[in-house]
Amino acid sequence: MRVALYARVSTHDQQTLTMQMDAMREFALRRGWRVTDAIEEIGSGATDNRPRRQALLTASRQRKLEGLVVWKLDR
């Protein structure tokens, strides 16, 4: 299964992007999934201006990948 990883933090101060990516890569690896893309974004969840997330959703709709892996749903 082809999946993309998506990690987000709200501010530049937060240091969890690496932790999120590591956890998601391990999750995908344990299931035998192929990670085709890994996106990190910094930005508030209060705005809907997240272009890299939108690109992943578009790729998913176009069936260029079969799943999106996120660390938490609020990310």
Predicted model as a PDB file, atoms N, CA, C, CB and O in Angstrom, pLDDT in the B-factor column:
MODEL        1                                                                  
ATOM      1  N   MET A   1       0.844  -1.171   0.000  1.00 93.00           N  
ATOM      2  CA  MET A   1       0.000   0.000   0.000  1.00 93.00           C  
ATOM      3  C   MET A   1       0.893   1.238   0.000  1.00 93.00           C  
ATOM      4  CB  MET A   1      -0.962  -0.004   1.218  1.00 93.00           C  
ATOM      5  O   MET A   1       1.847   1.315   0.774  1.00 93.00           O  
ATOM      6  N   ARG A   2       0.592   2.196  -0.853  1.00 94.00           N  
ATOM      7  CA  ARG A   2       1.335   3.455  -0.942  1.00 94.00           C  
ATOM      8  C   ARG A   2       0.691   4.479  -0.023  1.00 94.00           C  
ATOM      9  CB  ARG A   2       1.378   3.981  -2.406  1.00 94.00           C  
ATOM     10  O   ARG A   2      -0.496   4.782  -0.146  1.00 94.00           O  
ATOM     11  N   VAL A   3       1.485   5.010   0.901  1.00 96.00           N  
ATOM     12  CA  VAL A   3       0.964   5.993   1.851  1.00 96.00           C  
ATOM     13  C   VAL A   3       1.884   7.205   1.911  1.00 96.00           C  
ATOM     14  CB  VAL A   3       0.808   5.367   3.254  1.00 96.00           C  
ATOM     15  O   VAL A   3       3.061   7.138   1.554  1.00 96.00           O  
ATOM     16  N   ALA A   4       1.318   8.304   2.370  1.00 96.00           N  
ATOM     17  CA  ALA A   4       2.092   9.520   2.636  1.00 96.00           C  
ATOM     18  C   ALA A   4       1.969   9.821   4.121  1.00 96.00           C  
ATOM     19  CB  ALA A   4       1.593  10.736   1.761  1.00 96.00           C  
ATOM     20  O   ALA A   4       0.949   9.530   4.746  1.00 96.00           O  
ATOM     21  N   LEU A   5       3.018  10.405   4.674  1.00 96.00           N  
ATOM     22  CA  LEU A   5       3.033  10.804   6.077  1.00 96.00           C  
ATOM     23  C   LEU A   5       2.828  12.309   6.149  1.00 96.00           C  
ATOM     24  CB  LEU A   5       4.365  10.386   6.775  1.00 96.00           C  
ATOM     25  O   LEU A   5       3.371  13.055   5.334  1.00 96.00           O  
ATOM     26  N   TYR A   6       2.043  12.754   7.124  1.00 93.00           N  
ATOM     27  CA  TYR A   6       1.805  14.185   7.290  1.00 93.00           C  
ATOM     28  C   TYR A   6       1.975  14.554   8.758  1.00 93.00           C  
ATOM     29  CB  TYR A   6       0.389  14.578   6.785  1.00 93.00           C  
ATOM     30  O   TYR A   6       1.236  14.081   9.621  1.00 93.00           O  
ATOM     31  N   ALA A   7       2.958  15.404   9.026  1.00 92.00           N  
ATOM     32  CA  ALA A   7       3.212  15.880  10.389  1.00 92.00           C  
ATOM     33  C   ALA A   7       3.066  17.389  10.412  1.00 92.00           C  
ATOM     34  CB  ALA A   7       4.629  15.454  10.887  1.00 92.00           C  
ATOM     35  O   ALA A   7       3.462  18.075   9.470  1.00 92.00           O  
ATOM     36  N   ARG A   8       2.488  17.907  11.503  1.00 89.00           N  
ATOM     37  CA  ARG A   8       2.299  19.350  11.622  1.00 89.00           C  
ATOM     38  C   ARG A   8       2.493  19.785  13.062  1.00 89.00           C  
ATOM     39  CB  ARG A   8       0.907  19.762  11.122  1.00 89.00           C  
ATOM     40  O   ARG A   8       2.107  19.086  13.999  1.00 89.00           O  
ATOM     41  N   VAL A   9       3.092  20.942  13.218  1.00 86.00           N  
ATOM     42  CA  VAL A   9       3.143  21.623  14.510  1.00 86.00           C  
ATOM     43  C   VAL A   9       2.590  23.027  14.298  1.00 86.00           C  
ATOM     44  CB  VAL A   9       4.611  21.660  15.098  1.00 86.00           C  
ATOM     45  O   VAL A   9       2.579  23.537  13.178  1.00 86.00           O  
ATOM     46  N   SER A  10       2.136  23.639  15.374  1.00 82.00           N  
ATOM     47  CA  SER A  10       1.520  24.963  15.270  1.00 82.00           C  
ATOM     48  C   SER A  10       2.537  26.092  15.191  1.00 82.00           C  
ATOM     49  CB  SER A  10       0.612  25.196  16.443  1.00 82.00           C  
ATOM     50  O   SER A  10       2.313  27.093  14.510  1.00 82.00           O  
ATOM     51  N   THR A  11       3.660  25.926  15.891  1.00 79.00           N  
ATOM     52  CA  THR A  11       4.648  26.997  15.937  1.00 79.00           C  
ATOM     53  C   THR A  11       6.049  26.444  15.726  1.00 79.00           C  
ATOM     54  CB  THR A  11       4.570  27.747  17.270  1.00 79.00           C  
ATOM     55  O   THR A  11       6.282  25.242  15.848  1.00 79.00           O  
ATOM     56  N   HIS A  12       6.978  27.341  15.409  1.00 74.00           N  
ATOM     57  CA  HIS A  12       8.369  26.944  15.202  1.00 74.00           C  
ATOM     58  C   HIS A  12       9.022  26.467  16.498  1.00 74.00           C  
ATOM     59  CB  HIS A  12       9.164  28.104  14.619  1.00 74.00           C  
ATOM     60  O   HIS A  12      10.039  25.775  16.451  1.00 74.00           O  
ATOM     61  N   ASP A  13       8.454  26.826  17.663  1.00 71.00           N  
ATOM     62  CA  ASP A  13       9.024  26.428  18.957  1.00 71.00           C  
ATOM     63  C   ASP A  13       8.861  24.933  19.218  1.00 71.00           C  
ATOM     64  CB  ASP A  13       8.369  27.219  20.085  1.00 71.00           C  
ATOM     65  O   ASP A  13       9.685  24.323  19.899  1.00 71.00           O  
ATOM     66  N   GLN A  14       7.819  24.360  18.687  1.00 79.00           N  
ATOM     67  CA  GLN A  14       7.515  22.958  18.978  1.00 79.00           C  
ATOM     68  C   GLN A  14       8.540  22.053  18.304  1.00 79.00           C  
ATOM     69  CB  GLN A  14       6.083  22.597  18.510  1.00 79.00           C  
ATOM     70  O   GLN A  14       8.921  22.271  17.154  1.00 79.00           O  
ATOM     71  N   GLN A  15       8.973  21.051  19.029  1.00 79.00           N  
ATOM     72  CA  GLN A  15      10.054  20.180  18.571  1.00 79.00           C  
ATOM     73  C   GLN A  15       9.578  18.745  18.312  1.00 79.00           C  
ATOM     74  CB  GLN A  15      11.177  20.170  19.598  1.00 79.00           C  
ATOM     75  O   GLN A  15      10.360  17.806  18.458  1.00 79.00           O  
ATOM     76  N   THR A  16       8.323  18.563  17.933  1.00 87.00           N  
ATOM     77  CA  THR A  16       7.798  17.196  17.809  1.00 87.00           C  
ATOM     78  C   THR A  16       7.727  16.659  16.384  1.00 87.00           C  
ATOM     79  CB  THR A  16       6.440  17.142  18.401  1.00 87.00           C  
ATOM     80  O   THR A  16       7.292  15.525  16.184  1.00 87.00           O  
ATOM     81  N   LEU A  17       8.141  17.435  15.393  1.00 91.00           N  
ATOM     82  CA  LEU A  17       8.042  16.938  14.015  1.00 91.00           C  
ATOM     83  C   LEU A  17       8.827  15.646  13.823  1.00 91.00           C  
ATOM     84  CB  LEU A  17       8.542  17.996  13.034  1.00 91.00           C  
ATOM     85  O   LEU A  17       8.325  14.701  13.216  1.00 91.00           O  
ATOM     86  N   THR A  18      10.043  15.599  14.330  1.00 92.00           N  
ATOM     87  CA  THR A  18      10.865  14.389  14.189  1.00 92.00           C  
ATOM     88  C   THR A  18      10.216  13.215  14.891  1.00 92.00           C  
ATOM     89  CB  THR A  18      12.273  14.620  14.749  1.00 92.00           C  
ATOM     90  O   THR A  18      10.180  12.112  14.345  1.00 92.00           O  
ATOM     91  N   MET A  19       9.702  13.433  16.097  1.00 93.00           N  
ATOM     92  CA  MET A  19       9.040  12.362  16.838  1.00 93.00           C  
ATOM     93  C   MET A  19       7.816  11.849  16.069  1.00 93.00           C  
ATOM     94  CB  MET A  19       8.626  12.854  18.240  1.00 93.00           C  
ATOM     95  O   MET A  19       7.595  10.642  15.982  1.00 93.00           O  
ATOM     96  N   GLN A  20       7.026  12.771  15.516  1.00 95.00           N  
ATOM     97  CA  GLN A  20       5.850  12.373  14.746  1.00 95.00           C  
ATOM     98  C   GLN A  20       6.255  11.526  13.539  1.00 95.00           C  
ATOM     99  CB  GLN A  20       5.064  13.614  14.286  1.00 95.00           C  
ATOM    100  O   GLN A  20       5.678  10.467  13.294  1.00 95.00           O  
ATOM    101  N   MET A  21       7.246  11.997  12.792  1.00 95.00           N  
ATOM    102  CA  MET A  21       7.692  11.274  11.591  1.00 95.00           C  
ATOM    103  C   MET A  21       8.232   9.894  11.940  1.00 95.00           C  
ATOM    104  CB  MET A  21       8.767  12.078  10.850  1.00 95.00           C  
ATOM    105  O   MET A  21       7.906   8.912  11.274  1.00 95.00           O  
ATOM    106  N   ASP A  22       9.053   9.817  12.977  1.00 96.00           N  
ATOM    107  CA  ASP A  22       9.610   8.520  13.382  1.00 96.00           C  
ATOM    108  C   ASP A  22       8.506   7.530  13.737  1.00 96.00           C  
ATOM    109  CB  ASP A  22      10.558   8.694  14.576  1.00 96.00           C  
ATOM    110  O   ASP A  22       8.548   6.372  13.321  1.00 96.00           O  
ATOM    111  N   ALA A  23       7.520   7.986  14.504  1.00 96.00           N  
ATOM    112  CA  ALA A  23       6.420   7.109  14.918  1.00 96.00           C  
ATOM    113  C   ALA A  23       5.599   6.646  13.709  1.00 96.00           C  
ATOM    114  CB  ALA A  23       5.511   7.834  15.929  1.00 96.00           C  
ATOM    115  O   ALA A  23       5.210   5.481  13.623  1.00 96.00           O  
ATOM    116  N   MET A  24       5.342   7.564  12.783  1.00 97.00           N  
ATOM    117  CA  MET A  24       4.544   7.195  11.609  1.00 97.00           C  
ATOM    118  C   MET A  24       5.305   6.266  10.671  1.00 97.00           C  
ATOM    119  CB  MET A  24       4.112   8.444  10.853  1.00 97.00           C  
ATOM    120  O   MET A  24       4.723   5.339  10.107  1.00 97.00           O  
ATOM    121  N   ARG A  25       6.615   6.512  10.500  1.00 97.00           N  
ATOM    122  CA  ARG A  25       7.419   5.615   9.654  1.00 97.00           C  
ATOM    123  C   ARG A  25       7.435   4.196  10.236  1.00 97.00           C  
ATOM    124  CB  ARG A  25       8.871   6.153   9.515  1.00 97.00           C  
ATOM    125  O   ARG A  25       7.291   3.216   9.505  1.00 97.00           O  
ATOM    126  N   GLU A  26       7.610   4.101  11.541  1.00 98.00           N  
ATOM    127  CA  GLU A  26       7.609   2.789  12.188  1.00 98.00           C  
ATOM    128  C   GLU A  26       6.251   2.108  12.017  1.00 98.00           C  
ATOM    129  CB  GLU A  26       7.954   2.924  13.684  1.00 98.00           C  
ATOM    130  O   GLU A  26       6.188   0.910  11.740  1.00 98.00           O  
ATOM    131  N   PHE A  27       5.176   2.860  12.181  1.00 98.00           N  
ATOM    132  CA  PHE A  27       3.822   2.338  12.008  1.00 98.00           C  
ATOM    133  C   PHE A  27       3.645   1.765  10.604  1.00 98.00           C  
ATOM    134  CB  PHE A  27       2.779   3.442  12.271  1.00 98.00           C  
ATOM    135  O   PHE A  27       3.148   0.651  10.438  1.00 98.00           O  
ATOM    136  N   ALA A  28       4.056   2.535   9.596  1.00 98.00           N  
ATOM    137  CA  ALA A  28       3.923   2.095   8.202  1.00 98.00           C  
ATOM    138  C   ALA A  28       4.817   0.886   7.920  1.00 98.00           C  
ATOM    139  CB  ALA A  28       4.275   3.248   7.240  1.00 98.00           C  
ATOM    140  O   ALA A  28       4.393  -0.059   7.255  1.00 98.00           O  
ATOM    141  N   LEU A  29       6.034   0.915   8.418  1.00 97.00           N  
ATOM    142  CA  LEU A  29       6.983  -0.186   8.209  1.00 97.00           C  
ATOM    143  C   LEU A  29       6.450  -1.494   8.778  1.00 97.00           C  
ATOM    144  CB  LEU A  29       8.335   0.146   8.849  1.00 97.00           C  
ATOM    145  O   LEU A  29       6.538  -2.537   8.130  1.00 97.00           O  
ATOM    146  N   ARG A  30       5.893  -1.442   9.994  1.00 98.00           N  
ATOM    147  CA  ARG A  30       5.341  -2.655  10.622  1.00 98.00           C  
ATOM    148  C   ARG A  30       4.221  -3.269   9.799  1.00 98.00           C  
ATOM    149  CB  ARG A  30       4.827  -2.338  12.018  1.00 98.00           C  
ATOM    150  O   ARG A  30       3.982  -4.474   9.871  1.00 98.00           O  
ATOM    151  N   ARG A  31       3.542  -2.453   9.027  1.00 98.00           N  
ATOM    152  CA  ARG A  31       2.436  -2.959   8.205  1.00 98.00           C  
ATOM    153  C   ARG A  31       2.854  -3.290   6.785  1.00 98.00           C  
ATOM    154  CB  ARG A  31       1.322  -1.951   8.170  1.00 98.00           C  
ATOM    155  O   ARG A  31       2.040  -3.768   5.996  1.00 98.00           O  
ATOM    156  N   GLY A  32       4.102  -3.046   6.453  1.00 98.00           N  
ATOM    157  CA  GLY A  32       4.589  -3.342   5.114  1.00 98.00           C  
ATOM    158  C   GLY A  32       4.160  -2.323   4.073  1.00 98.00           C  
ATOM    159  O   GLY A  32       4.166  -2.618   2.878  1.00 98.00           O  
ATOM    160  N   TRP A  33       3.789  -1.129   4.511  1.00 98.00           N  
ATOM    161  CA  TRP A  33       3.359  -0.086   3.595  1.00 98.00           C  
ATOM    162  C   TRP A  33       4.565   0.634   3.023  1.00 98.00           C  
ATOM    163  CB  TRP A  33       2.426   0.905   4.296  1.00 98.00           C  
ATOM    164  O   TRP A  33       5.605   0.719   3.675  1.00 98.00           O  
ATOM    165  N   ARG A  34       4.434   1.150   1.815  1.00 97.00           N  
ATOM    166  CA  ARG A  34       5.499   1.911   1.157  1.00 97.00           C  
ATOM    167  C   ARG A  34       5.202   3.400   1.318  1.00 97.00           C  
ATOM    168  CB  ARG A  34       5.623   1.525  -0.359  1.00 97.00           C  
ATOM    169  O   ARG A  34       4.167   3.890   0.865  1.00 97.00           O  
ATOM    170  N   VAL A  35       6.119   4.106   1.965  1.00 97.00           N  
ATOM    171  CA  VAL A  35       5.956   5.549   2.160  1.00 97.00           C  
ATOM    172  C   VAL A  35       6.432   6.257   0.893  1.00 97.00           C  
ATOM    173  CB  VAL A  35       6.752   6.050   3.424  1.00 97.00           C  
ATOM    174  O   VAL A  35       7.607   6.186   0.531  1.00 97.00           O  
ATOM    175  N   THR A  36       5.504   6.941   0.227  1.00 94.00           N  
ATOM    176  CA  THR A  36       5.841   7.626  -1.018  1.00 94.00           C  
ATOM    177  C   THR A  36       6.147   9.100  -0.818  1.00 94.00           C  
ATOM    178  CB  THR A  36       4.718   7.479  -2.001  1.00 94.00           C  
ATOM    179  O   THR A  36       6.768   9.728  -1.675  1.00 94.00           O  
ATOM    180  N   ASP A  37       5.717   9.655   0.306  1.00 92.00           N  
ATOM    181  CA  ASP A  37       5.955  11.070   0.576  1.00 92.00           C  
ATOM    182  C   ASP A  37       5.857  11.300   2.077  1.00 92.00           C  
ATOM    183  CB  ASP A  37       4.942  11.973  -0.194  1.00 92.00           C  
ATOM    184  O   ASP A  37       5.123  10.607   2.780  1.00 92.00           O  
ATOM    185  N   ALA A  38       6.612  12.287   2.555  1.00 94.00           N  
ATOM    186  CA  ALA A  38       6.574  12.666   3.963  1.00 94.00           C  
ATOM    187  C   ALA A  38       6.575  14.187   4.022  1.00 94.00           C  
ATOM    188  CB  ALA A  38       7.787  12.058   4.764  1.00 94.00           C  
ATOM    189  O   ALA A  38       7.537  14.837   3.615  1.00 94.00           O  
ATOM    190  N   ILE A  39       5.489  14.739   4.531  1.00 91.00           N  
ATOM    191  CA  ILE A  39       5.304  16.182   4.541  1.00 91.00           C  
ATOM    192  C   ILE A  39       5.313  16.692   5.977  1.00 91.00           C  
ATOM    193  CB  ILE A  39       3.990  16.571   3.831  1.00 91.00           C  
ATOM    194  O   ILE A  39       4.663  16.131   6.859  1.00 91.00           O  
ATOM    195  N   GLU A  40       6.064  17.769   6.189  1.00 91.00           N  
ATOM    196  CA  GLU A  40       6.076  18.463   7.474  1.00 91.00           C  
ATOM    197  C   GLU A  40       5.585  19.885   7.234  1.00 91.00           C  
ATOM    198  CB  GLU A  40       7.509  18.455   8.126  1.00 91.00           C  
ATOM    199  O   GLU A  40       6.023  20.556   6.300  1.00 91.00           O  
ATOM    200  N   GLU A  41       4.670  20.334   8.090  1.00 88.00           N  
ATOM    201  CA  GLU A  41       4.159  21.693   7.975  1.00 88.00           C  
ATOM    202  C   GLU A  41       4.157  22.369   9.334  1.00 88.00           C  
ATOM    203  CB  GLU A  41       2.748  21.695   7.374  1.00 88.00           C  
ATOM    204  O   GLU A  41       3.923  21.733  10.361  1.00 88.00           O  
ATOM    205  N   ILE A  42       4.418  23.654   9.322  1.00 84.00           N  
ATOM    206  CA  ILE A  42       4.340  24.460  10.535  1.00 84.00           C  
ATOM    207  C   ILE A  42       3.280  25.517  10.285  1.00 84.00           C  
ATOM    208  CB  ILE A  42       5.734  25.108  10.910  1.00 84.00           C  
ATOM    209  O   ILE A  42       3.383  26.311   9.349  1.00 84.00           O  
ATOM    210  N   GLY A  43       2.268  25.517  11.126  1.00 76.00           N  
ATOM    211  CA  GLY A  43       1.201  26.503  10.953  1.00 76.00           C  
ATOM    212  C   GLY A  43       0.050  26.219  11.879  1.00 76.00           C  
ATOM    213  O   GLY A  43      -0.173  25.078  12.285  1.00 76.00           O  
ATOM    214  N   SER A  44      -0.665  27.240  12.205  1.00 69.00           N  
ATOM    215  CA  SER A  44      -1.786  27.138  13.124  1.00 69.00           C  
ATOM    216  C   SER A  44      -2.910  26.298  12.526  1.00 69.00           C  
ATOM    217  CB  SER A  44      -2.300  28.528  13.486  1.00 69.00           C  
ATOM    218  O   SER A  44      -3.175  26.342  11.324  1.00 69.00           O  
ATOM    219  N   GLY A  45      -3.553  25.543  13.383  1.00 64.00           N  
ATOM    220  CA  GLY A  45      -4.719  24.782  12.962  1.00 64.00           C  
ATOM    221  C   GLY A  45      -5.950  25.654  12.814  1.00 64.00           C  
ATOM    222  O   GLY A  45      -6.962  25.224  12.260  1.00 64.00           O  
ATOM    223  N   ALA A  46      -5.862  26.898  13.317  1.00 62.00           N  
ATOM    224  CA  ALA A  46      -7.000  27.817  13.243  1.00 62.00           C  
ATOM    225  C   ALA A  46      -7.223  28.325  11.819  1.00 62.00           C  
ATOM    226  CB  ALA A  46      -6.786  28.999  14.188  1.00 62.00           C  
ATOM    227  O   ALA A  46      -8.327  28.742  11.469  1.00 62.00           O  
ATOM    228  N   THR A  47      -6.181  28.289  11.009  1.00 63.00           N  
ATOM    229  CA  THR A  47      -6.341  28.717   9.619  1.00 63.00           C  
ATOM    230  C   THR A  47      -6.399  27.487   8.733  1.00 63.00           C  
ATOM    231  CB  THR A  47      -5.183  29.660   9.178  1.00 63.00           C  
ATOM    232  O   THR A  47      -5.899  26.423   9.097  1.00 63.00           O  
ATOM    233  N   ASP A  48      -6.995  27.634   7.603  1.00 63.00           N  
ATOM    234  CA  ASP A  48      -7.080  26.501   6.680  1.00 63.00           C  
ATOM    235  C   ASP A  48      -6.037  26.630   5.573  1.00 63.00           C  
ATOM    236  CB  ASP A  48      -8.492  26.404   6.072  1.00 63.00           C  
ATOM    237  O   ASP A  48      -6.146  25.976   4.535  1.00 63.00           O  
ATOM    238  N   ASN A  49      -5.037  27.462   5.790  1.00 70.00           N  
ATOM    239  CA  ASN A  49      -4.017  27.689   4.778  1.00 70.00           C  
ATOM    240  C   ASN A  49      -2.855  26.711   4.975  1.00 70.00           C  
ATOM    241  CB  ASN A  49      -3.516  29.150   4.832  1.00 70.00           C  
ATOM    242  O   ASN A  49      -1.804  27.076   5.503  1.00 70.00           O  
ATOM    243  N   ARG A  50      -3.059  25.485   4.549  1.00 78.00           N  
ATOM    244  CA  ARG A  50      -2.020  24.460   4.644  1.00 78.00           C  
ATOM    245  C   ARG A  50      -1.855  23.828   3.259  1.00 78.00           C  
ATOM    246  CB  ARG A  50      -2.381  23.371   5.730  1.00 78.00           C  
ATOM    247  O   ARG A  50      -2.428  22.775   2.980  1.00 78.00           O  
ATOM    248  N   PRO A  51      -1.066  24.480   2.393  1.00 81.00           N  
ATOM    249  CA  PRO A  51      -0.964  24.039   0.999  1.00 81.00           C  
ATOM    250  C   PRO A  51      -0.389  22.637   0.829  1.00 81.00           C  
ATOM    251  CB  PRO A  51      -0.122  25.003   0.235  1.00 81.00           C  
ATOM    252  O   PRO A  51      -0.792  21.917  -0.084  1.00 81.00           O  
ATOM    253  N   ARG A  52       0.520  22.244   1.668  1.00 84.00           N  
ATOM    254  CA  ARG A  52       1.115  20.909   1.509  1.00 84.00           C  
ATOM    255  C   ARG A  52       0.100  19.826   1.880  1.00 84.00           C  
ATOM    256  CB  ARG A  52       2.391  20.771   2.383  1.00 84.00           C  
ATOM    257  O   ARG A  52       0.074  18.760   1.265  1.00 84.00           O  
ATOM    258  N   ARG A  53      -0.726  20.096   2.874  1.00 83.00           N  
ATOM    259  CA  ARG A  53      -1.793  19.149   3.231  1.00 83.00           C  
ATOM    260  C   ARG A  53      -2.787  19.045   2.084  1.00 83.00           C  
ATOM    261  CB  ARG A  53      -2.516  19.588   4.537  1.00 83.00           C  
ATOM    262  O   ARG A  53      -3.232  17.951   1.737  1.00 83.00           O  
ATOM    263  N   GLN A  54      -3.135  20.190   1.493  1.00 85.00           N  
ATOM    264  CA  GLN A  54      -4.057  20.185   0.363  1.00 85.00           C  
ATOM    265  C   GLN A  54      -3.501  19.375  -0.804  1.00 85.00           C  
ATOM    266  CB  GLN A  54      -4.353  21.614  -0.086  1.00 85.00           C  
ATOM    267  O   GLN A  54      -4.247  18.665  -1.478  1.00 85.00           O  
ATOM    268  N   ALA A  55      -2.185  19.478  -1.048  1.00 87.00           N  
ATOM    269  CA  ALA A  55      -1.559  18.711  -2.131  1.00 87.00           C  
ATOM    270  C   ALA A  55      -1.670  17.213  -1.869  1.00 87.00           C  
ATOM    271  CB  ALA A  55      -0.081  19.111  -2.293  1.00 87.00           C  
ATOM    272  O   ALA A  55      -1.899  16.436  -2.796  1.00 87.00           O  
ATOM    273  N   LEU A  56      -1.508  16.803  -0.607  1.00 87.00           N  
ATOM    274  CA  LEU A  56      -1.656  15.383  -0.272  1.00 87.00           C  
ATOM    275  C   LEU A  56      -3.087  14.909  -0.480  1.00 87.00           C  
ATOM    276  CB  LEU A  56      -1.231  15.131   1.174  1.00 87.00           C  
ATOM    277  O   LEU A  56      -3.318  13.815  -0.995  1.00 87.00           O  
ATOM    278  N   LEU A  57      -4.036  15.727  -0.080  1.00 87.00           N  
ATOM    279  CA  LEU A  57      -5.437  15.346  -0.264  1.00 87.00           C  
ATOM    280  C   LEU A  57      -5.781  15.237  -1.750  1.00 87.00           C  
ATOM    281  CB  LEU A  57      -6.366  16.364   0.422  1.00 87.00           C  
ATOM    282  O   LEU A  57      -6.530  14.349  -2.157  1.00 87.00           O  
ATOM    283  N   THR A  58      -5.238  16.133  -2.544  1.00 90.00           N  
ATOM    284  CA  THR A  58      -5.457  16.069  -3.999  1.00 90.00           C  
ATOM    285  C   THR A  58      -4.848  14.799  -4.571  1.00 90.00           C  
ATOM    286  CB  THR A  58      -4.854  17.307  -4.701  1.00 90.00           C  
ATOM    287  O   THR A  58      -5.483  14.119  -5.377  1.00 90.00           O  
ATOM    288  N   ALA A  59      -3.628  14.471  -4.165  1.00 89.00           N  
ATOM    289  CA  ALA A  59      -2.976  13.235  -4.636  1.00 89.00           C  
ATOM    290  C   ALA A  59      -3.793  12.012  -4.246  1.00 89.00           C  
ATOM    291  CB  ALA A  59      -1.548  13.118  -4.062  1.00 89.00           C  
ATOM    292  O   ALA A  59      -3.890  11.052  -5.010  1.00 89.00           O  
ATOM    293  N   SER A  60      -4.372  12.050  -3.064  1.00 88.00           N  
ATOM    294  CA  SER A  60      -5.202  10.932  -2.611  1.00 88.00           C  
ATOM    295  C   SER A  60      -6.458  10.803  -3.480  1.00 88.00           C  
ATOM    296  CB  SER A  60      -5.594  11.119  -1.128  1.00 88.00           C  
ATOM    297  O   SER A  60      -6.833   9.702  -3.883  1.00 88.00           O  
ATOM    298  N   ARG A  61      -7.094  11.925  -3.760  1.00 91.00           N  
ATOM    299  CA  ARG A  61      -8.298  11.896  -4.610  1.00 91.00           C  
ATOM    300  C   ARG A  61      -7.985  11.393  -6.015  1.00 91.00           C  
ATOM    301  CB  ARG A  61      -8.926  13.294  -4.692  1.00 91.00           C  
ATOM    302  O   ARG A  61      -8.824  10.765  -6.660  1.00 91.00           O  
ATOM    303  N   GLN A  62      -6.767  11.676  -6.484  1.00 93.00           N  
ATOM    304  CA  GLN A  62      -6.351  11.234  -7.813  1.00 93.00           C  
ATOM    305  C   GLN A  62      -5.789   9.809  -7.783  1.00 93.00           C  
ATOM    306  CB  GLN A  62      -5.307  12.197  -8.383  1.00 93.00           C  
ATOM    307  O   GLN A  62      -5.300   9.308  -8.796  1.00 93.00           O  
ATOM    308  N   ARG A  63      -5.861   9.174  -6.637  1.00 91.00           N  
ATOM    309  CA  ARG A  63      -5.410   7.796  -6.427  1.00 91.00           C  
ATOM    310  C   ARG A  63      -3.916   7.614  -6.683  1.00 91.00           C  
ATOM    311  CB  ARG A  63      -6.189   6.862  -7.322  1.00 91.00           C  
ATOM    312  O   ARG A  63      -3.473   6.542  -7.096  1.00 91.00           O  
ATOM    313  N   LYS A  64      -3.143   8.677  -6.432  1.00 91.00           N  
ATOM    314  CA  LYS A  64      -1.689   8.575  -6.526  1.00 91.00           C  
ATOM    315  C   LYS A  64      -1.113   7.938  -5.268  1.00 91.00           C  
ATOM    316  CB  LYS A  64      -1.065   9.959  -6.754  1.00 91.00           C  
ATOM    317  O   LYS A  64       0.038   7.503  -5.254  1.00 91.00           O  
ATOM    318  N   LEU A  65      -1.917   7.884  -4.217  1.00 91.00           N  
ATOM    319  CA  LEU A  65      -1.554   7.161  -3.008  1.00 91.00           C  
ATOM    320  C   LEU A  65      -2.815   6.559  -2.433  1.00 91.00           C  
ATOM    321  CB  LEU A  65      -0.849   8.086  -1.974  1.00 91.00           C  
ATOM    322  O   LEU A  65      -3.931   6.966  -2.755  1.00 91.00           O  
ATOM    323  N   GLU A  66      -2.609   5.578  -1.574  1.00 93.00           N  
ATOM    324  CA  GLU A  66      -3.761   4.825  -1.069  1.00 93.00           C  
ATOM    325  C   GLU A  66      -4.115   5.161   0.369  1.00 93.00           C  
ATOM    326  CB  GLU A  66      -3.493   3.354  -1.179  1.00 93.00           C  
ATOM    327  O   GLU A  66      -5.145   4.720   0.879  1.00 93.00           O  
ATOM    328  N   GLY A  67      -3.266   5.939   1.024  1.00 92.00           N  
ATOM    329  CA  GLY A  67      -3.559   6.293   2.400  1.00 92.00           C  
ATOM    330  C   GLY A  67      -2.700   7.442   2.889  1.00 92.00           C  
ATOM    331  O   GLY A  67      -1.619   7.712   2.366  1.00 92.00           O  
ATOM    332  N   LEU A  68      -3.215   8.107   3.907  1.00 91.00           N  
ATOM    333  CA  LEU A  68      -2.480   9.163   4.595  1.00 91.00           C  
ATOM    334  C   LEU A  68      -2.302   8.729   6.041  1.00 91.00           C  
ATOM    335  CB  LEU A  68      -3.222  10.545   4.498  1.00 91.00           C  
ATOM    336  O   LEU A  68      -3.247   8.264   6.678  1.00 91.00           O  
ATOM    337  N   VAL A  69      -1.107   8.881   6.550  1.00 95.00           N  
ATOM    338  CA  VAL A  69      -0.832   8.535   7.943  1.00 95.00           C  
ATOM    339  C   VAL A  69      -0.558   9.822   8.678  1.00 95.00           C  
ATOM    340  CB  VAL A  69       0.368   7.538   8.076  1.00 95.00           C  
ATOM    341  O   VAL A  69       0.296  10.610   8.273  1.00 95.00           O  
ATOM    342  N   VAL A  70      -1.293  10.037   9.775  1.00 92.00           N  
ATOM    343  CA  VAL A  70      -1.079  11.201  10.634  1.00 92.00           C  
ATOM    344  C   VAL A  70      -0.818  10.710  12.045  1.00 92.00           C  
ATOM    345  CB  VAL A  70      -2.302  12.174  10.598  1.00 92.00           C  
ATOM    346  O   VAL A  70      -1.262   9.630  12.435  1.00 92.00           O  
ATOM    347  N   TRP A  71      -0.099  11.509  12.797  1.00 88.00           N  
ATOM    348  CA  TRP A  71       0.244  11.109  14.168  1.00 88.00           C  
ATOM    349  C   TRP A  71      -0.960  11.254  15.079  1.00 88.00           C  
ATOM    350  CB  TRP A  71       1.418  11.947  14.706  1.00 88.00           C  
ATOM    351  O   TRP A  71      -1.211  10.387  15.916  1.00 88.00           O  
ATOM    352  N   LYS A  72      -1.708  12.341  14.927  1.00 80.00           N  
ATOM    353  CA  LYS A  72      -2.952  12.571  15.652  1.00 80.00           C  
ATOM    354  C   LYS A  72      -3.921  13.243  14.695  1.00 80.00           C  
ATOM    355  CB  LYS A  72      -2.722  13.440  16.938  1.00 80.00           C  
ATOM    356  O   LYS A  72      -3.500  13.978  13.802  1.00 80.00           O  
ATOM    357  N   LEU A  73      -5.190  13.005  14.866  1.00 75.00           N  
ATOM    358  CA  LEU A  73      -6.168  13.580  13.952  1.00 75.00           C  
ATOM    359  C   LEU A  73      -6.206  15.100  14.008  1.00 75.00           C  
ATOM    360  CB  LEU A  73      -7.532  13.032  14.256  1.00 75.00           C  
ATOM    361  O   LEU A  73      -6.578  15.740  13.024  1.00 75.00           O  
ATOM    362  N   ASP A  74      -5.831  15.690  15.131  1.00 64.00           N  
ATOM    363  CA  ASP A  74      -5.847  17.150  15.213  1.00 64.00           C  
ATOM    364  C   ASP A  74      -4.621  17.787  14.575  1.00 64.00           C  
ATOM    365  CB  ASP A  74      -5.947  17.584  16.653  1.00 64.00           C  
ATOM    366  O   ASP A  74      -4.501  19.012  14.571  1.00 64.00           O  
ATOM    367  N   ARG A  75      -3.741  17.015  14.057  1.00 52.00           N  
ATOM    368  CA  ARG A  75      -2.543  17.545  13.388  1.00 52.00           C  
ATOM    369  C   ARG A  75      -2.862  17.737  11.937  1.00 52.00           C  
ATOM    370  CB  ARG A  75      -1.317  16.603  13.561  1.00 52.00           C  
ATOM    371  O   ARG A  75      -2.005  18.175  11.169  1.00 52.00           O  
TER     372      ARG A  75                                                      
ENDMDL                                                                          
END                                                                             
